[in-house]
Amino acid sequence: MPFNSASHTEIISKSAAVTGALTPELYAYLISLLPTPHGFNDDHERLEASFTASLKGDSEKIKACEADRNTVNQNLTILLGLAKAVSVKDPTVLEKLGLGHVVERTTAAAALPGIPKDFRVTFDKEGRPVASLTKLSGAKGYEIWICDGDPSVEDNWRMLTWSTSCQKIPLPGMNRAKTNFLRIRGKRNNIVGPWSHYISVDPA
């Protein structure tokens, strides 16, 4: 606890300051900042829907997905902070909220996923392109982005697909009449690793 090492005088001084500041109005405002069950559920469902829509590669839908993810991430961060704070009175709140495993992560587990290695595209028996790479430590999934224009222009890139597997990832929606450039990165929750070097796939 943050005030365990404080003296009686320091505790009384801090408590007096909060007594003067914690008005009913401020208390009501603090409560209003917390996600409500209904609001959190709506934000979660919006993120699920926008993520599915973003997989088609539309840049506006990708932006909407990122905005919805930021909202859910903010809500989760608030609830995690609240659960940690009240754990001094009830240590079970973290588990009740489904956030116990988040706190159990070690510093090593929080490290960024590494640089992708051996990223390549091959073709299955039906001639459909699939991507593979060496499994990345610390990654729970992989984002593949595509570009069929100038790969040096960042705005030309869009997300193509997401996979929890590192082998034979299907690559839907590629325009095989053009040269396609692909890159990949590992991801764990909202933590993303560095991009691979991009590779090119020649027109069919």
N, C-alpha and C positions, 0 to 999 in steps of 0.2 A: 504494500500500500504506500502511496506517495508521501503520506504525512507520518509514517511510523517513526521516523527519526527526528521529527520536530519536537520542540519543547512544549510544555504546557502553555507557556505564554504565546508561542508562535501559533499553536492550534487555536487558542482563544481569539487571537488577532485575526486569523484567516476566517474563522467562523463568524466573527462580528462583521467583517466586510461582506460576506455572503448574505448574512441576515439582512443587511441594509439593501443589498442588490436584488435578492430573490423575491421580487414582488409577485403578486398573483398574475399580473399582466405578463411579466417576463416568463413565469412558469408556463402560462398558457401558450406563449410564443414558442418556447422550447418544445412543448408537446406537439405543436403544429408542424414542426420540422420533421417529425418522425413519419416514416411511411405507414400508411394505414393498410390493414389487410386487403381491403377492396382495391385501393390504389396500387399496391404492390402486385396483386394478381393481374390487374389490367396492364401494367408495365411489362410483366413477364410474358403475357400472351402477345403483346405487341411486338416484343423482341423476337419471339419464336416465329411469328408470321413474317416479320421484315427480314429475318435471317434467311428463311426459305426463299423469299422473293429475291433476295440479293444474289443467290446462287446462279441466277440467269444472266448475271453480268451487267445489268442496267446500272449506270453510274449513280442515278438518283436514288435507286433502291439501296445501293451500297451505302450511300451517305445516310439514308434514313435508318438503316440497320446500325450504323456506327453511333448515331444519336440515341437510338433506343438502348443500345448496349451501355452507353455512358450513363443513361438514367438508371438502369438496373444496377450497374456497378456502384453508383452513388448511393442507392438505397441499401445495397448489401454492406457497403462500408459503414453507413450510419448504424445499421442494425448490429454489425459486428462490434463497433465501438461501444454501443449501448450494452450489448451482452457482456463484453469484457468488464465494463464499469460496474454492472450490477452483480457480477460473479462474486464480489466480496460478500454479498448477502446470500446469493443463491448460485452456486457453481454449476447447477444443472441447466441454466438458461441457454448456454451455448449449444448444448446437445439438443435441447428442445427446439431451437431454431434451425437445427441442421448445420450449425457452423462450427461444431467442435473440431472437425478435422482441419479446418482452416487455421486454427490457432496452433495445432500440433505440428505444422510444417516447420522444418528446420531451416536455418539460413542457407544450407546447401541446396535444399529443395526449392528455395526461392530464386536460385540463380537462373539467368537467361538460358533458354535452349541454345545449343551450340550452332556452329556454322554447318549448314547442310553439306553432306559429302556424297559423291557418286550419284548426283541427280541425273536421270536419264529418261528418255522416252523410247518405248518399244511398241510393237503392235501385236495384238492377240490374233488368234486363228481366223477371226472374221475381219482382220485388217483394221480394227479399231485401236486408236492410240491409248496407251496406258503409261503412267509415270511411276517411277520407283526411286528410292534413295536409301542410304544406310540409316537405320533407326537412330534418332537423336535422343540422347540422354536429356531428361527434363521436359520433353515435349509430350503433350497429350494428344496432339493432332497436328495437321499440316495444312497450310494455305497455299494453293497454287494460283498464281496470277498470270494473265495472258496479255499479249500485245501483238497486234497485226500491223502496226505502223512503225514509226521510228522508236526503237526501244530506249533511246537516250532521253526521250520526253516522258516525264513521269505521268502526265495526264493521259497518255495513251494506254496505260496499264489498267486492267480491271481484274477483279477476283473471278476466277473460273470455277473453282471447286474447293471443297474442304473434305478432309479425310482423317479418320483416326488410325488408318493403316499407312505404312510407309511403302507398301509393295503393291504394284499393279493397280494404281489409282486411276479409275476411268476419267477421261478428259472429254466431257460432253460439250457440244456447241462450238467446236473449233471449225473455222472456215478453211477447209483444206485447199481452197483455190488460192490462198495466200500463204506466204511464209509466216509462221507463228513463232513468237518468242515466248518462252515460259520461264518462270522463276518460282522458287518455293521457300518457305520459311516454317520453322517449328513454332508451335504456340501452346501455351498452357494457361487456361482461363483468359485473362486480359493481358498476359505477359507474352510478348512476341520476341522471337530471336532474329538474328540477322538474315538477310536475303542470301540465297545462293547466287552464283553467277548465272546469268540467263543463258538458256540454250535455245537453238532454233530448230524448228521442224519444217522441212521443205514442203512445198505444195504437192498434193497427190497427183 
